[in-house]
Amino acid sequence: MVFAASQSTAPTDAEHIAAIARLRRERNAVILAHYYQEDAIQDIADFIGDSLELSRKAAATDADVIVFCGVHFMAETAKILSPEKTVLIPDPEAGCSLADACPSEPFAAFRAEHPDHLVVSYINCSAAIKAQSDLICTSSNAVDLVNQLPADRPVLFAPDQNLGRWVQQQSGRQLTLWPGSCIVHESFSEQALLRLQADHPDAEVLAHPECLPHLLDLADFIGSTSKLLQRAEHSPASSFIVLTEPGILHQMRRKVPGKTFFEVPGTDGCSCNACPYMRLNTLEKLRRCLETMGPAIELDEAIRQRALVPIQRMLDMSR
């Protein structure tokens, strides 16, 4: 008699979700999901949002463990604000092209070339860059914070030059820009956007300020991811063309299911507007990190303390 070989089947998403729910309770964990995560992770997260907003919410909870479904610098920010908590990231390879474009030693040399400058760094940078900064900003508050700085002090802005150009335009301040950028927000096709506008002339164009300037010139509304979501909710428009990572469309469709959203393809027609780093996190990896309690974020305490100073300064100036 011949017996068929038994075949093991991979766990289903439902099984992963059930295990994650159990482990979340056992570990007293809070799960954070950035807007750019896959839909399934957003659906089971305790909090969904932008990176700083998520870190602040996690710090305010009594959780012992923070699982940050995002990219590495975001998990670092959570650790900076919550050093007493264990901070996990499902995939340690979930980096960021923008953060990687600003290494610590070259940035220190760049700062040394501009010793009289105040250093304003976008939160999308490593803890080592935050520790070299005078002030941290987000895409939501960058213009307001730069406007509060002394008019007689020159400002060095890092690491995103596209966001920096937009802040410069909005604030009227001349900024010295570090030449970094986001591979996702530089990938959108102008031709594809123009075609979408021609096909949907009543659609409002929403754009993140990390996009290239010529694309921002075509936008009706420019703002951070959370502000784009708010705009979609409150705008009288019934359709939108969205120039940012398409993970946000999941929340837009949930918030206003009666409205229509179009994503803009990349320059070669592909879906390369989806962040390859954000999408490294999966339900399976989220489950595994709660089972093994790793990978965990570890920071040198001296760097953590130095990085906390400009973050706290931002929070104080934002009140």
Secondary structure in CASP SS format (residue, H / E / C, confidence):
PFRMAT SS
TARGET T0000
AUTHOR 0000-0000-0000
METHOD secondary structure of the structure
MODEL  1
M C 1.00
V C 1.00
F C 1.00
A C 1.00
A C 1.00
S C 1.00
Q C 1.00
S C 1.00
T C 1.00
A C 1.00
P C 1.00
T C 1.00
D H 1.00
A H 1.00
E H 1.00
H H 1.00
I H 1.00
A H 1.00
A H 1.00
I H 1.00
A H 1.00
R H 1.00
L H 1.00
R H 1.00
R H 1.00
E H 1.00
R H 1.00
N C 1.00
A E 1.00
V E 1.00
I E 1.00
L E 1.00
A E 1.00
H E 1.00
Y C 1.00
Y C 1.00
Q C 1.00
E C 1.00
D H 1.00
A H 1.00
I H 1.00
Q H 1.00
D H 1.00
I H 1.00
A C 1.00
D C 1.00
F E 1.00
I E 1.00
G E 1.00
D C 1.00
S H 1.00
L H 1.00
E H 1.00
L H 1.00
S H 1.00
R H 1.00
K H 1.00
A H 1.00
A H 1.00
A C 1.00
T C 1.00
D C 1.00
A C 1.00
D C 1.00
V E 1.00
I E 1.00
V E 1.00
F E 1.00
C E 1.00
G C 1.00
V C 1.00
H H 1.00
F H 1.00
M H 1.00
A H 1.00
E H 1.00
T H 1.00
A H 1.00
K H 1.00
I H 1.00
L H 1.00
S C 1.00
P C 1.00
E C 1.00
K C 1.00
T E 1.00
V E 1.00
L E 1.00
I C 1.00
P C 1.00
D C 1.00
P C 1.00
E C 1.00
A C 1.00
G C 1.00
C C 1.00
S H 1.00
L H 1.00
A H 1.00
D H 1.00
A C 1.00
C C 1.00
P C 1.00
S H 1.00
E H 1.00
P H 1.00
F H 1.00
A H 1.00
A H 1.00
F H 1.00
R H 1.00
A H 1.00
E C 1.00
H C 1.00
P C 1.00
D C 1.00
H C 1.00
L E 1.00
V E 1.00
V E 1.00
S E 1.00
Y E 1.00
I C 1.00
N C 1.00
C C 1.00
S C 1.00
A H 1.00
A H 1.00
I H 1.00
K H 1.00
A C 1.00
Q C 1.00
S C 1.00
D C 1.00
L E 1.00
I E 1.00
C E 1.00
T C 1.00
S C 1.00
S C 1.00
N C 1.00
A H 1.00
V H 1.00
D H 1.00
L H 1.00
V H 1.00
N H 1.00
Q H 1.00
L C 1.00
P C 1.00
A C 1.00
D C 1.00
R C 1.00
P C 1.00
V E 1.00
L E 1.00
F E 1.00
A E 1.00
P C 1.00
D E 1.00
Q H 1.00
N H 1.00
L H 1.00
G H 1.00
R H 1.00
W H 1.00
V H 1.00
Q H 1.00
Q H 1.00
Q H 1.00
S H 1.00
G C 1.00
R C 1.00
Q C 1.00
L E 1.00
T E 1.00
L E 1.00
W C 1.00
P C 1.00
G E 1.00
S C 1.00
C C 1.00
I C 1.00
V C 1.00
H C 1.00
E C 1.00
S C 1.00
F E 1.00
S C 1.00
E H 1.00
Q H 1.00
A H 1.00
L H 1.00
L H 1.00
R H 1.00
L H 1.00
Q H 1.00
A H 1.00
D H 1.00
H C 1.00
P C 1.00
D C 1.00
A C 1.00
E E 1.00
V E 1.00
L E 1.00
A E 1.00
H C 1.00
P C 1.00
E C 1.00
C C 1.00
L C 1.00
P H 1.00
H H 1.00
L H 1.00
L H 1.00
D C 1.00
L C 1.00
A C 1.00
D C 1.00
F E 1.00
I E 1.00
G C 1.00
S C 1.00
T H 1.00
S H 1.00
K H 1.00
L H 1.00
L H 1.00
Q H 1.00
R H 1.00
A H 1.00
E H 1.00
H H 1.00
S C 1.00
P C 1.00
A C 1.00
S C 1.00
S E 1.00
F E 1.00
I E 1.00
V E 1.00
L E 1.00
T C 1.00
E C 1.00
P C 1.00
G C 1.00
I H 1.00
L H 1.00
H H 1.00
Q H 1.00
M H 1.00
R H 1.00
R H 1.00
K H 1.00
V C 1.00
P C 1.00
G C 1.00
K C 1.00
T E 1.00
F E 1.00
F E 1.00
E E 1.00
V C 1.00
P C 1.00
G E 1.00
T C 1.00
D C 1.00
G C 1.00
C C 1.00
S C 1.00
C C 1.00
N C 1.00
A C 1.00
C C 1.00
P C 1.00
Y C 1.00
M H 1.00
R H 1.00
L H 1.00
N C 1.00
T C 1.00
L H 1.00
E H 1.00
K H 1.00
L H 1.00
R H 1.00
R H 1.00
C H 1.00
L H 1.00
E H 1.00
T H 1.00
M C 1.00
G C 1.00
P C 1.00
A E 1.00
I C 1.00
E C 1.00
L C 1.00
D C 1.00
E H 1.00
A H 1.00
I H 1.00
R H 1.00
Q H 1.00
R H 1.00
A H 1.00
L H 1.00
V H 1.00
P H 1.00
I H 1.00
Q H 1.00
R H 1.00
M H 1.00
L H 1.00
D H 1.00
M H 1.00
S C 1.00
R C 1.00
END
